[in-house]
Amino acid sequence: VYIEPPKPTEEELRRQTLQTEKAELEAWLSAHDYIGVKIATGRATIDDYADEIALMTEKAERINEIDRLLESL
C-alpha cells in the first residue's frame, strides 16, 4: 500500500527557501575571498574593489538577516 508523504508546511517551505538563499550567498562570498587576500598582500587596494566590497557587505548583511529569520521559525 502506497502512502503519500505529507506535504511540507508553509514553515518548512520558508525554512528551505531561506536555507537555499543563504547557501547561495555564502558560495558567492567564498568565490570572492580572493579580494581580501589581494588587499592583504598589497596586490590591490580597497578602492580597486570598492564596488565588490559594498556588494559583499550587502550579502553578508542578508545572511545575518536570514539567520535571524531562521531562528524565529
MDTraj code that builds the backbone (N, CA, C; nanometers):
import mdtraj as md
import numpy as np

residues = "VAL TYR ILE GLU PRO PRO LYS PRO THR GLU GLU GLU LEU ARG ARG GLN THR LEU GLN THR GLU LYS ALA GLU LEU GLU ALA TRP LEU SER ALA HIS ASP TYR ILE GLY VAL LYS ILE ALA THR GLY ARG ALA THR ILE ASP ASP TYR ALA ASP GLU ILE ALA LEU MET THR GLU LYS ALA GLU ARG ILE ASN GLU ILE ASP ARG LEU LEU GLU SER LEU".split()
xyz = np.array([
    [0.0852, -0.1172, 0.0000],
    [0.0000, 0.0000, 0.0000],
    [0.0896, 0.1232, 0.0000],
    [0.0648, 0.2109, -0.0963],
    [0.1419, 0.3346, -0.1060],
    [0.0787, 0.4409, -0.0187],
    [0.1616, 0.5027, 0.0614],
    [0.1169, 0.6142, 0.1447],
    [0.1924, 0.7376, 0.0983],
    [0.1183, 0.8350, 0.0549],
    [0.1798, 0.9584, 0.0065],
    [0.2442, 1.0330, 0.1225],
    [0.3689, 1.0769, 0.1033],
    [0.4337, 1.1513, 0.2122],
    [0.3605, 1.2822, 0.2379],
    [0.3670, 1.3294, 0.3601],
    [0.2970, 1.4546, 0.3911],
    [0.3596, 1.5718, 0.3149],
    [0.2754, 1.6649, 0.2789],
    [0.3239, 1.7856, 0.2110],
    [0.3926, 1.8737, 0.3137],
    [0.5004, 1.9413, 0.2712],
    [0.5687, 2.0295, 0.3664],
    [0.4785, 2.1451, 0.4091],
    [0.4977, 2.1870, 0.5311],
    [0.4210, 2.3001, 0.5832],
    [0.4768, 2.4295, 0.5260],
    [0.4016, 2.5351, 0.5425],
    [0.4481, 2.6678, 0.4987],
    [0.5813, 2.7021, 0.5658],
    [0.5902, 2.6700, 0.6946],
    [0.7136, 2.6974, 0.7691],
    [0.8312, 2.6180, 0.7119],
    [0.8093, 2.4918, 0.6806],
    [0.9161, 2.4087, 0.6236],
    [0.9597, 2.4612, 0.4867],
    [0.8631, 2.5037, 0.4064],
    [0.8960, 2.5606, 0.2753],
    [0.9745, 2.6908, 0.2910],
    [0.9320, 2.7738, 0.3840],
    [1.0015, 2.9017, 0.4093],
    [1.1440, 2.8752, 0.4575],
    [1.1604, 2.7799, 0.5491],
    [1.2931, 2.7448, 0.6010],
    [1.3825, 2.6969, 0.4859],
    [1.3289, 2.6122, 0.4004],
    [1.4071, 2.5590, 0.2888],
    [1.4484, 2.6711, 0.1927],
    [1.3565, 2.7616, 0.1643],
    [1.3868, 2.8746, 0.0752],
    [1.4974, 2.9613, 0.1342],
    [1.4861, 2.9904, 0.2630],
    [1.5876, 3.0733, 0.3288],
    [1.7230, 3.0026, 0.3326],
    [1.7231, 2.8743, 0.3609],
    [1.8494, 2.7996, 0.3655],
    [1.9155, 2.7939, 0.2282],
    [1.8357, 2.7806, 0.1240],
    [1.8890, 2.7797, -0.0123],
    [1.9497, 2.9154, -0.0457],
    [1.8771, 3.0218, -0.0131],
    [1.9290, 3.1563, -0.0394],
    [2.0589, 3.1802, 0.0366],
    [2.0628, 3.1376, 0.1623],
    [2.1833, 3.1555, 0.2433],
    [2.3010, 3.0807, 0.1827],
    [2.2792, 2.9591, 0.1389],
    [2.3865, 2.8796, 0.0782],
    [2.4395, 2.9471, -0.0480],
    [2.3503, 3.0031, -0.1273],
    [2.3924, 3.0734, -0.2497],
    [2.4739, 3.1977, -0.2161],
    [2.4311, 3.2721, -0.1152],
    [2.5047, 3.3916, -0.0737],
    [2.6432, 3.3547, -0.0199],
    [2.6494, 3.2494, 0.0618],
    [2.7780, 3.2060, 0.1164],
    [2.8719, 3.1577, 0.0070],
    [2.8182, 3.0908, -0.0934],
    [2.9008, 3.0454, -0.2057],
    [2.9560, 3.1652, -0.2826],
    [2.8723, 3.2659, -0.3020],
    [2.9176, 3.3861, -0.3721],
    [3.0291, 3.4544, -0.2933],
    [3.0092, 3.4684, -0.1623],
    [3.1120, 3.5311, -0.0793],
    [3.2425, 3.4515, -0.0834],
    [3.2333, 3.3205, -0.0755],
    [3.3532, 3.2363, -0.0807],
    [3.4277, 3.2541, -0.2124],
    [3.3521, 3.2673, -0.3196],
    [3.4134, 3.2847, -0.4514],
    [3.4853, 3.4189, -0.4638],
    [3.4547, 3.5114, -0.3750],
    [3.5170, 3.6439, -0.3796],
    [3.6170, 3.6678, -0.2659],
    [3.6530, 3.5635, -0.1947],
    [3.7518, 3.5755, -0.0871],
    [3.8862, 3.6269, -0.1374],
    [3.9148, 3.6021, -0.2635],
    [4.0433, 3.6446, -0.3192],
    [4.0638, 3.7956, -0.3054],
    [3.9558, 3.8709, -0.2998],
    [3.9672, 4.0162, -0.2890],
    [4.0389, 4.0541, -0.1598],
    [3.9984, 3.9932, -0.0496],
    [4.0641, 4.0215, 0.0778],
    [4.2104, 3.9825, 0.0763],
    [4.2411, 3.8724, 0.0119],
    [4.3802, 3.8266, 0.0028],
    [4.4624, 3.9264, -0.0786],
    [4.4082, 3.9712, -0.1906],
    [4.4813, 4.0682, -0.2728],
    [4.5064, 4.1979, -0.1968],
    [4.4067, 4.2422, -0.1209],
    [4.4239, 4.3650, -0.0432],
    [4.5248, 4.3421, 0.0688],
    [4.5131, 4.2295, 0.1375],
    [4.6029, 4.1999, 0.2497],
    [4.7476, 4.1848, 0.2055],
    [4.7683, 4.1363, 0.0855],
    [4.9055, 4.1157, 0.0371],
    [4.9586, 4.2352, -0.0410],
    [4.8786, 4.3406, -0.0492],
    [4.9248, 4.4613, -0.1155],
    [4.9180, 4.4562, -0.2669],
    [4.8518, 4.3568, -0.3218],
    [4.8407, 4.3452, -0.4670],
    [4.7231, 4.4242, -0.5212],
    [4.6424, 4.4793, -0.4310],
    [4.5287, 4.5626, -0.4689],
    [4.4955, 4.6523, -0.3506],
    [4.4117, 4.7512, -0.3768],
    [4.3681, 4.8407, -0.2698],
    [4.2168, 4.8261, -0.2501],
    [4.1706, 4.8793, -0.1393],
    [4.0269, 4.8783, -0.1127],
    [3.9538, 4.9543, -0.2234],
    [4.0131, 5.0620, -0.2680],
    [3.9499, 5.1405, -0.3749],
    [3.9355, 5.0590, -0.5033],
    [4.0316, 4.9704, -0.5300],
    [4.0242, 4.8868, -0.6502],
    [3.8995, 4.7990, -0.6504],
    [3.8536, 4.7620, -0.5336],
    [3.7408, 4.6690, -0.5206],
    [3.6241, 4.7283, -0.4422],
    [3.6107, 4.8592, -0.4447],
    [3.5067, 4.9267, -0.3655],
    [3.3668, 4.8747, -0.3973],
    [3.3352, 4.8572, -0.5242],
    [3.2017, 4.8099, -0.5613],
    [3.1773, 4.6675, -0.5117],
    [3.2771, 4.5817, -0.5292],
    [3.2641, 4.4432, -0.4853],
    [3.2533, 4.4338, -0.3331],
    [3.3304, 4.5172, -0.2634],
    [3.3258, 4.5173, -0.1170],
    [3.1877, 4.5619, -0.0690],
    [3.1295, 4.6618, -0.1340],
    [2.9944, 4.7071, -0.0974],
    [2.8939, 4.5935, -0.1186],
    [2.9070, 4.5219, -0.2275],
    [2.8172, 4.4102, -0.2555],
    [2.8385, 4.2965, -0.1553],
    [2.9634, 4.2727, -0.1184],
    [2.9935, 4.1703, -0.0181],
    [2.9272, 4.2059, 0.1151],
    [2.9322, 4.3318, 0.1515],
    [2.8715, 4.3778, 0.2755],
    [2.7199, 4.3562, 0.2724],
    [2.6572, 4.3884, 0.1586],
    [2.5130, 4.3671, 0.1449],
    [2.4780, 4.2188, 0.1594],
    [2.5562, 4.1343, 0.0955],
    [2.5286, 3.9907, 0.1017],
    [2.5503, 3.9365, 0.2431],
    [2.6522, 3.9843, 0.3116],
    [2.6772, 3.9411, 0.4493],
    [2.5638, 3.9865, 0.5405],
    [2.5137, 4.1078, 0.5190],
    [2.4013, 4.1566, 0.5989],
    [2.2760, 4.0731, 0.5732],
    [2.2557, 4.0323, 0.4480],
    [2.1396, 3.9479, 0.4159],
    [2.1529, 3.8117, 0.4856],
    [2.2740, 3.7577, 0.4902],
    [2.2958, 3.6311, 0.5608],
    [2.2574, 3.6470, 0.7079],
    [2.2986, 3.7565, 0.7692],
    [2.2632, 3.7822, 0.9094],
    [2.1116, 3.7918, 0.9262],
    [2.0460, 3.8567, 0.8309],
    [1.9006, 3.8689, 0.8354],
    [1.8342, 3.7309, 0.8222],
    [1.8859, 3.6492, 0.7325],
    [1.8318, 3.5144, 0.7142],
    [1.8501, 3.4333, 0.8425],
    [1.9653, 3.4461, 0.9062],
    [1.9883, 3.3745, 1.0323],
    [1.8845, 3.4141, 1.1368],
    [1.8549, 3.5432, 1.1447],
    [1.7538, 3.5886, 1.2411],
    [1.6161, 3.5318, 1.2054],
    [1.5834, 3.5312, 1.0773],
    [1.4544, 3.4765, 1.0337],
    [1.4448, 3.3263, 1.0641],
    [1.5534, 3.2538, 1.0397],
    [1.5531, 3.1108, 1.0672],
    [1.5376, 3.0826, 1.2165],
    [1.5978, 3.1659, 1.2985],
    [1.5854, 3.1476, 1.4438],
    [1.4412, 3.1694, 1.4902],
    [1.3693, 3.2561, 1.4192],
    [1.2327, 3.2881, 1.4605],
    [1.1307, 3.1861, 1.4103],
    [1.1724, 3.0979, 1.3210],
    [1.0777, 2.9954, 1.2697],
    [1.0618, 2.8818, 1.3665],
])
top = md.Topology()
chain = top.add_chain()
for i, resn in enumerate(residues, 1):
    res = top.add_residue(resn, chain, resSeq=i)
    for name in ("N", "CA", "C"):
        top.add_atom(name, md.element.get_by_symbol(name[0]), res)
traj = md.Trajectory(xyz[None], top)
